[in-house]
Amino acid sequence: QVQLVESGGGSVQAGGSLTLSCAASGYIYNNYCMGWFRQAPGKEREGVAASSTTGGRTWYARSVSGRFTISKDNAKNTRFLQMNSLKPEDSAMYYCAAGSCLFQNGALAGVSPDKDLWGQGIQVTVSS
């Protein structure tokens, strides 16, 4: 049973923008921290952004801070990842995931994804 469904992504030139969507079941959306991960060929998977269960707290990796933004549509149980000023090094397979929120010094520091709560992945390609 697919519980996280991603959409968006695609190819864009450097400096362009893309928006990824992650639609979840109501239970997941309201009870889990949700985040985005990416993995480029030959590289380890890395956390990119996360938002708390209410969406009130967000966290961004240093490499995307100021360029990527998480937003939400509660009526559609969907989180969005708006990606601006894209760079070739942002090219990767992007995954939406849900799990436990991670906190550091009281601030959201990411998400520890449940092994069964991953989206199917979606490709983002940024050309120079």
C-alpha positions as CSV (number, residue, x, y, z in Angstrom):
1,Q,0.0,0.0,0.0
2,V,1.5,3.3,-1.1
3,Q,1.1,5.8,1.6
4,L,3.3,8.6,0.2
5,V,2.9,9.7,-3.4
6,E,5.3,12.2,-5.0
7,S,4.8,14.3,-8.0
8,G,6.6,17.2,-9.7
9,G,10.2,17.2,-10.5
10,G,11.7,17.1,-14.0
11,S,14.5,19.0,-15.8
12,V,15.3,22.6,-15.5
13,Q,18.3,24.9,-16.3
14,A,20.4,26.2,-13.5
15,G,18.7,29.1,-11.7
16,G,15.3,27.7,-12.4
17,S,12.6,26.4,-10.1
18,L,10.7,23.2,-9.5
19,T,8.1,22.2,-7.0
20,L,7.8,18.7,-5.5
21,S,4.6,17.4,-3.9
22,C,4.1,14.7,-1.4
23,A,0.6,13.5,-0.7
24,A,0.1,11.4,2.3
25,S,-2.7,9.5,4.0
26,G,-4.5,11.5,6.7
27,Y,-3.0,9.5,9.5
28,I,0.5,9.9,8.3
29,Y,0.1,13.6,7.5
30,N,-1.3,14.4,11.0
31,N,1.0,12.2,13.1
32,Y,4.4,12.1,11.5
33,C,7.2,14.5,10.8
34,M,7.7,14.6,7.0
35,G,10.8,15.3,5.1
36,W,12.7,15.2,1.8
37,F,15.8,13.3,1.0
38,R,17.9,13.1,-2.1
39,Q,20.4,10.7,-3.6
40,A,22.7,11.4,-6.5
41,P,24.5,8.6,-8.4
42,G,27.5,7.5,-6.4
43,K,26.6,9.6,-3.4
44,E,25.0,8.8,-0.1
45,R,21.4,9.7,0.6
46,E,21.1,13.0,2.4
47,G,18.4,14.9,4.2
48,V,17.3,18.0,2.5
49,A,14.4,19.5,4.4
50,A,11.8,18.5,7.1
51,S,8.7,19.8,8.7
52,S,7.0,19.0,11.9
53,T,3.6,17.3,12.1
54,T,1.8,20.6,12.2
55,G,4.2,22.1,9.7
56,G,5.0,24.8,12.1
57,R,8.7,23.9,12.4
58,T,11.0,23.4,9.5
59,W,14.6,22.4,8.9
60,Y,16.7,22.7,5.9
61,A,20.1,21.3,5.0
62,R,22.8,24.0,4.8
63,S,23.2,23.3,1.1
64,V,19.6,24.3,0.3
65,S,18.8,26.8,3.0
66,G,17.5,30.0,1.5
67,R,16.6,28.3,-1.8
68,F,14.2,25.5,-0.8
69,T,11.0,26.0,1.1
70,I,8.5,23.6,2.6
71,S,4.8,24.5,2.5
72,K,1.6,22.5,3.1
73,D,-2.0,22.1,2.0
74,N,-3.8,20.5,5.0
75,A,-7.0,20.0,3.0
76,K,-5.1,17.8,0.6
77,N,-2.7,16.2,3.2
78,T,0.1,17.4,1.0
79,R,3.5,18.9,1.7
80,F,5.4,20.8,-1.0
81,L,9.1,21.4,-1.6
82,Q,9.6,24.6,-3.5
83,M,13.1,24.6,-5.0
84,N,14.4,27.9,-6.3
85,S,17.8,29.0,-7.7
86,L,18.5,25.4,-8.6
87,K,22.1,24.3,-9.2
88,P,23.5,21.3,-11.1
89,E,24.6,19.8,-7.8
90,D,20.9,19.7,-6.8
91,S,20.4,17.0,-9.4
92,A,19.3,13.8,-7.7
93,M,16.5,11.4,-7.0
94,Y,14.3,13.1,-4.4
95,Y,12.3,11.1,-1.9
96,C,9.5,12.1,0.5
97,A,9.5,10.3,3.8
98,A,7.7,10.3,7.1
99,G,8.9,9.4,10.5
100,S,10.0,10.8,13.9
101,C,11.0,14.3,14.2
102,L,14.6,14.9,15.2
103,F,15.3,17.8,17.5
104,Q,18.5,19.5,18.5
105,N,18.6,22.3,21.1
106,G,14.9,22.5,20.8
107,A,14.9,23.1,17.1
108,L,13.8,20.7,14.4
109,A,16.9,19.1,13.0
110,G,15.5,16.6,10.5
111,V,13.4,13.5,10.4
112,S,14.2,9.9,11.1
113,P,12.1,8.1,8.5
114,D,10.1,5.0,9.1
115,K,11.4,2.2,6.9
116,D,8.0,1.7,5.4
117,L,7.1,5.4,4.8
118,W,8.9,6.4,1.7
119,G,7.6,7.9,-1.5
120,Q,8.5,6.3,-4.9
121,G,11.2,8.9,-5.7
122,I,11.2,11.5,-8.4
123,Q,14.0,12.7,-10.5
124,V,15.3,16.3,-10.5
125,T,17.8,17.2,-13.2
126,V,19.4,20.7,-13.3
127,S,21.5,21.5,-16.3
128,S,24.2,24.1,-16.4
